[in-house]
Amino acid sequence: MEKLIGTICLDCEYKVANVTDLCPSCGSENTESLVIENRGTIYSFTIVHVGFGHMASRVPYALAVIDTEDHIKLTTVVEDVPDLDSLKIGDKVRFKKMDEMIGPIFQVV
Ligand SMILES: [Zn+2]
């Protein structure tokens, strides 16, 4: 299974869900890549009805902030939602794949 790779700062231990050389929290370059826990819950979300560019064909879709089990928050598209109207905060999701246009994609479990 594809892994979700992020970055941890070795100075302040800040974790972020993308690969970066510079800590977004303290600016340190003393960072290391980290495999992020691929399970999480929906922290907040919105249903997108109007897309543009490469997202236009996806609408309607769920755009959510996921709180992973190691407490990293990331914004992601959630796929395989059986019913967008019944999606709610706290629903369990897991990492599905990395999309080169969109970034990480999660799915409802
Ligand atoms: Zn830092």
Residues whose N, C-alpha, C, O or C-beta is under 5 A from the ligand:
A	BS01	ZN	C9 D11 C12 E13 Y14 C23 S25 C26 G27 S28
